[in-house]
Structure formats: structure tokens, C-alpha cells
Amino acid sequence: MPEQKPAGPDLFAEVNRVKDTADMTDLEKKHVPVITAPDKVAPGECFEVRIEVGKLMAHPNANDHFIGFIELYAGHVFLTRVDLVPHLTCPVVKAAIRLDKAVGPLRAFGWCNIHGTWEADKPIQVA
């Protein structure tokens, strides 16, 4: 396996997003969080959200290259965070949440120790 090159400073200077969903790079496929959740929920209804980093292309999970945490927000409202250790955990999180009103899209962040923080979002309707 080739040696992993350190990320350039730009990956750590901001939150990274996929630039073109129709033509994703391997780096983007390995790092973008994929959110699975209903498109519409009733106010106050509990529902499950699944977030997976590396769903589109497997992300390494070794001591020297791993996903260290996954966070979930509704708009700018923090919902949950799961810290992960290399090798013994997988970058997949399931959370049961409840939204009383629409506060924006679901937003997931995943942090890679080499390639920084990556964000994705999914619209959700509360009605």
C-alpha cells in the first residue's frame, strides 16, 4: 500500500464539501458523509438518521488514517456527536431524533485525521 501523503493546508482551512455531485473525485467519495433519513416527518415524531462516511468509496480505518468523529445538526442546531477510534469502529452512526419544527436541512460532518472536516446535507420537511 502506498504511503499516505499529508493533506495540504487547504483541507484544514475550511469545511470541505463535494464540488460537483455528478463528477466526484475519489477523495470526495471517501470523505463525504452520506445521510439516510426520511424526506418528511411529523412534528415531534421520532425517526432514525443514518450517517456513513465512506459509503461511496471505502475510507481507510487504520491507526494512521481514520474518521475520528461524526456530528449531526438540524440547520445550525446541534443534535449529536459520536467519537470514533481507528480500527475497532466503523464510520457509521445511527441516531433517533425528533424535530418539533423545520430548522433547516439535516447536516452531517465527518472528520478525517488526514483530510479534515467534510460536510453534507439532506433537506427534511417537518409538517
C-alpha positions as CSV (number, residue, x, y, z in Angstrom):
1,M,0.0,0.0,0.0
2,P,1.5,3.4,-0.9
3,E,2.4,5.7,1.9
4,Q,-0.4,8.3,2.7
5,K,0.7,11.8,1.8
6,P,-0.2,14.6,4.3
7,A,-3.1,16.8,3.3
8,G,-2.4,20.3,2.0
9,P,-3.3,23.1,4.3
10,D,-6.5,23.9,2.3
11,L,-8.3,20.8,3.5
12,F,-7.9,22.0,7.1
13,A,-8.6,25.7,6.4
14,E,-12.4,25.2,5.9
15,V,-15.2,22.6,5.9
16,N,-14.9,20.6,2.7
17,R,-17.9,19.8,0.5
18,V,-18.3,17.9,-2.7
19,K,-17.8,20.4,-5.6
20,D,-19.7,18.5,-8.3
21,T,-22.0,15.7,-7.3
22,A,-22.1,14.4,-10.9
23,D,-18.3,14.1,-11.1
24,M,-17.0,13.3,-7.6
25,T,-13.3,12.7,-7.0
26,D,-12.1,9.7,-5.1
27,L,-11.1,12.0,-2.2
28,E,-14.7,13.3,-2.1
29,K,-16.3,9.8,-2.4
30,K,-14.2,8.6,0.6
31,H,-14.9,11.5,2.8
32,V,-18.4,12.9,2.2
33,P,-21.0,11.9,4.8
34,V,-24.0,10.1,3.3
35,I,-27.2,10.9,5.2
36,T,-30.1,8.5,5.1
37,A,-33.4,9.8,6.6
38,P,-37.0,10.3,5.7
39,D,-37.8,13.2,3.4
40,K,-40.7,14.3,5.6
41,V,-41.5,13.8,9.3
42,A,-44.4,14.8,11.6
43,P,-43.6,17.4,14.3
44,G,-42.4,15.6,17.5
45,E,-42.2,12.2,15.7
46,C,-39.0,10.1,16.5
47,F,-37.2,9.0,13.4
48,E,-33.9,7.4,12.6
49,V,-31.0,9.1,10.8
50,R,-28.0,7.1,9.5
51,I,-24.8,8.8,8.6
52,E,-22.0,6.9,6.8
53,V,-18.6,8.1,5.8
54,G,-17.0,6.0,3.1
55,K,-20.3,4.7,1.7
56,L,-19.5,5.8,-1.8
57,M,-15.9,4.5,-1.6
58,A,-14.3,2.8,1.4
59,H,-12.4,5.1,3.7
60,P,-9.3,3.7,5.5
61,N,-9.7,2.8,9.1
62,A,-6.2,2.3,10.4
63,N,-4.2,3.9,13.2
64,D,-2.6,6.4,10.8
65,H,-5.7,7.3,8.8
66,F,-9.3,7.2,10.1
67,I,-12.6,9.1,10.7
68,G,-12.4,10.5,14.3
69,F,-15.9,11.8,14.7
70,I,-19.3,12.3,13.0
71,E,-21.7,15.1,14.0
72,L,-25.3,15.7,13.2
73,Y,-27.1,19.1,13.1
74,A,-30.6,20.2,12.0
75,G,-29.8,23.5,10.4
76,H,-27.5,25.1,12.9
77,V,-28.9,23.2,15.9
78,F,-26.5,20.6,17.3
79,L,-28.1,17.1,17.7
80,T,-25.4,14.6,18.4
81,R,-21.8,13.6,18.0
82,V,-20.1,10.2,18.0
83,D,-16.3,9.9,18.6
84,L,-14.7,7.0,16.8
85,V,-11.4,5.2,17.3
86,P,-9.4,3.7,14.5
87,H,-9.6,0.0,13.6
88,L,-12.2,-1.0,16.2
89,T,-15.1,1.2,15.0
90,C,-16.7,1.9,11.6
91,P,-17.6,5.4,10.4
92,V,-21.4,4.7,10.6
93,V,-23.7,6.4,13.1
94,K,-27.4,5.9,13.7
95,A,-29.4,8.4,15.8
96,A,-33.0,8.6,16.8
97,I,-34.1,12.2,16.7
98,R,-37.2,14.4,17.0
99,L,-37.8,17.7,15.3
100,D,-40.7,19.9,16.5
101,K,-40.3,22.3,13.6
102,A,-38.3,22.9,10.5
103,V,-35.0,24.4,11.3
104,G,-33.1,23.7,8.1
105,P,-31.6,20.7,6.4
106,L,-30.0,17.8,8.3
107,R,-26.3,18.5,8.2
108,A,-23.6,15.9,8.9
109,F,-19.9,16.5,9.5
110,G,-17.2,13.8,9.4
111,W,-13.6,14.5,10.5
112,C,-10.7,12.7,8.9
113,N,-7.3,12.9,10.8
114,I,-5.5,13.5,7.4
115,H,-8.1,15.2,5.2
116,G,-10.0,17.4,7.6
117,T,-13.7,18.0,8.1
118,W,-16.3,17.2,5.4
119,E,-20.0,18.2,5.3
120,A,-23.1,17.0,3.5
121,D,-26.7,17.9,4.0
122,K,-30.2,16.5,3.3
123,P,-33.4,18.5,3.1
124,I,-36.1,17.4,5.5
125,Q,-39.6,18.6,5.8
126,V,-41.3,18.8,9.2
127,A,-45.1,19.0,8.6
